[in-house]
Amino acid sequence: MNPELRLALLGAITVFFWLVAQAWTLLVLWAEGCATRPARPGATPEEKTP
């Protein structure tokens, strides 16, 4: 393998992992926002049925 090809392959792998990391970060932030969303105003707590 010549050095130019090795450098291009390393660059492609780096960009791929960078894009995967960005997508994972956005997914985690979205899920965290959904999990910690405050209750809507005027909502009453559900009563437990025996």
C-alpha atoms as a printed R data frame, in Angstrom:
   type eleno elety resid chain resno       x      y      z
1  ATOM     1    CA   MET     A     1   0.000  0.000  0.000
2  ATOM     2    CA   ASN     A     2   1.318  3.398 -0.874
3  ATOM     3    CA   PRO     A     3   1.231  6.180  1.754
4  ATOM     4    CA   GLU     A     4  -1.361  8.244 -0.124
5  ATOM     5    CA   LEU     A     5  -3.871  5.385 -0.129
6  ATOM     6    CA   ARG     A     6  -3.217  4.629  3.536
7  ATOM     7    CA   LEU     A     7  -3.770  8.304  4.430
8  ATOM     8    CA   ALA     A     8  -6.987  8.429  2.389
9  ATOM     9    CA   LEU     A     9  -8.262  5.286  4.099
10 ATOM    10    CA   LEU     A    10  -7.414  6.698  7.523
11 ATOM    11    CA   GLY     A    11  -9.226  9.926  6.637
12 ATOM    12    CA   ALA     A    12 -12.318  8.064  5.464
13 ATOM    13    CA   ILE     A    13 -12.417  5.970  8.636
14 ATOM    14    CA   THR     A    14 -11.977  9.092 10.769
15 ATOM    15    CA   VAL     A    15 -14.833 10.895  9.030
16 ATOM    16    CA   PHE     A    16 -17.068  7.821  9.337
17 ATOM    17    CA   PHE     A    17 -16.483  7.505 13.076
18 ATOM    18    CA   TRP     A    18 -16.919 11.259 13.552
19 ATOM    19    CA   LEU     A    19 -20.326 11.090 11.828
20 ATOM    20    CA   VAL     A    20 -21.348  8.075 13.919
21 ATOM    21    CA   ALA     A    21 -20.330  9.928 17.099
22 ATOM    22    CA   GLN     A    22 -22.386 12.978 16.096
23 ATOM    23    CA   ALA     A    23 -25.442 10.845 15.343
24 ATOM    24    CA   TRP     A    24 -25.059  8.996 18.659
25 ATOM    25    CA   THR     A    25 -24.802 12.293 20.553
26 ATOM    26    CA   LEU     A    26 -27.959 13.611 18.932
27 ATOM    27    CA   LEU     A    27 -29.798 10.370 19.691
28 ATOM    28    CA   VAL     A    28 -28.761 10.481 23.351
29 ATOM    29    CA   LEU     A    29 -29.760 14.142 23.702
30 ATOM    30    CA   TRP     A    30 -33.139 13.457 22.074
31 ATOM    31    CA   ALA     A    31 -33.812 10.447 24.312
32 ATOM    32    CA   GLU     A    32 -32.741 12.369 27.405
33 ATOM    33    CA   GLY     A    33 -35.068 15.214 26.450
34 ATOM    34    CA   CYS     A    34 -37.977 12.808 26.027
35 ATOM    35    CA   ALA     A    35 -37.275 11.089 29.339
36 ATOM    36    CA   THR     A    36 -36.971 14.292 31.362
37 ATOM    37    CA   ARG     A    37 -39.795 16.262 29.770
38 ATOM    38    CA   PRO     A    38 -41.847 18.060 32.437
39 ATOM    39    CA   ALA     A    39 -45.539 17.270 32.811
40 ATOM    40    CA   ARG     A    40 -47.914 19.510 30.901
41 ATOM    41    CA   PRO     A    41 -49.701 22.190 32.918
42 ATOM    42    CA   GLY     A    42 -53.014 21.087 34.421
43 ATOM    43    CA   ALA     A    43 -52.222 17.398 34.189
44 ATOM    44    CA   THR     A    44 -53.521 15.351 37.088
45 ATOM    45    CA   PRO     A    45 -51.626 12.344 38.401
46 ATOM    46    CA   GLU     A    46 -53.173  9.011 37.523
47 ATOM    47    CA   GLU     A    47 -54.913  7.303 40.395
48 ATOM    48    CA   LYS     A    48 -53.760  3.816 41.216
49 ATOM    49    CA   THR     A    49 -56.433  1.153 40.897
50 ATOM    50    CA   PRO     A    50 -56.225 -1.859 43.231
